[in-house]
Amino acid sequence: MPSEASSVQKLSESFYTPFLSDVAKARLPSPIRSLLPLEATPGLLSLLAGKPNPTTFPFTSLSFTAHAPPSEDGKPAGHDIAVKVSGSDLAAGLQYGPTNGMTPLVDWFSDLQRAVHGRERGEGWALSVGSGSQDLLSKAIIALLNPGDAVLVQSPVYAGVIPLFHSLKCEQIEVEADAEGISTDSLRDTLNNWPADKPKPKVLYTIPYGGNPTGATATLERRREVLQLARQHNFLIMEDDPYYYLYYGNDAERPPSYFAMERADTSCAGHPVGRVLRFDSISKILSAGMRIGFASGPAPILRAIDAHTATANLQPSSLTQVIAHSLLNAWGFDGFLAHTRDVSKFYREKRDVFEAAMQRHLTGLAEWSAPQSGLFFWFKLLIPGADSASVVRAQAFERGVLALPGTVFLPNGRSTAYVRAAFSLLSPEEVDEALKRLRDTILDARAAATT
Ligand SMILES: Cc1ncc(COP(=O)(O)O)c(C=O)c1O
């Protein structure tokens, strides 16, 4: 199965055929988009695509200012830089572009994957840009799963993927998670006790840093075990990682990503790479409204995702990609990474303020572990027989505070005493007031539960 095309041993293209869904296999290539790359042939006169003539577009230039990245030691630069998009860059931004993303941005992100995750180009993986990572997640799920397939899902899980699995009528096999991330005991038990006459799950969906909703980050040991189980039981890992760059830890060293580990971790030595499909997002670090995310992983799966894009939305927006690239190019990798450190510091401070208020108001009324990345606290209401849905949706709302009941993060939708609270936006004063209101709500609910 493995082939030895470069220095790294990788899984062969044919390895992925049984992993692709019937829909992905049946999808016809877009007749126009599949020929578009040929337009780059030197000397060619293209009569191919119905591209509008850009001289008819009214935009003549685009200028914006952005913060200069902080210095290495985290000091804010204190000034803005001016970025201008004009000429051929603007023309490209206003025109249709490649299905998998604008080439300069795809190249920038690919180089970032090399710098951050140690993945060299030409080692069997590809990268596509999407309209947010959600776009790519939904297309990947359609590319990999047939209706009714079993899928391993870290639980509790990002509420945005449950409807995707649900609409495909997938059997969502919940893999428990705790403060150390996904539970490998739960994963191992499930797989070791899998019925012999039933096809094993092909995919594990996991959020390794700052899991939404729990905020937990998987430890190095857990990650190693997950990779080992993936090889043993032959599944692919969907590593959904929008909180990677927000990691603030508990002063603990950041563990490497699955994408990095399958290439370089000693526990994976001697095994071919190609089991990890990684999803990154710029939503939490540059802008959520630009709708830009990128998927990196085995080329056959990325081709299936691109084939879906070619017929669904043709491509992510050229213009926001060109804007993002202009900024990233002006900053460079060092500037980008300095900015992400600044963002993670910002959220760490927000977390600390929120936790201090939790301690002031909810000690003895709720239980929690501090998140290590992301924007959320996940806590259990200490109310006898509590179903957080009724407490949060009705009683807390009446007292003027809103949070999400834990049930929406459970694939099987069972009731739970857990609640998710986002701490990204409120000021310290507002946090204090929100948690006071929550305390009063919990006290009422406890009184009601004991009468
Ligand atoms: C775990 C997870 N995955 C994916 C997404 C979607 O992010 P994007 O804005 O890149 O589509 C989110 C958004 O909150 C998320 O929490």
The ligand as a Gaussian input file, in Angstrom:
#p B3LYP/6-31G(d) Opt

LIG

0 1
 C      -14.926000      23.496000      16.097000
 C      -15.337000      24.421000      15.001000
 N      -15.164000      24.031000      13.733000
 C      -15.505000      24.824000      12.714000
 C      -16.037000      26.078000      12.918000
 C      -16.396000      26.920000      11.735000
 O      -15.460000      27.936000      11.540000
 P      -15.358000      28.814000      10.239000
 O      -15.710000      30.200000      10.636000
 O      -13.943000      28.677000       9.763000
 O      -16.319000      28.269000       9.215000
 C      -16.237000      26.528000      14.231000
 C      -16.815000      27.854000      14.484000
 O      -17.049000      28.283000      15.577000
 C      -15.872000      25.676000      15.297000
 O      -16.005000      26.030000      16.582000

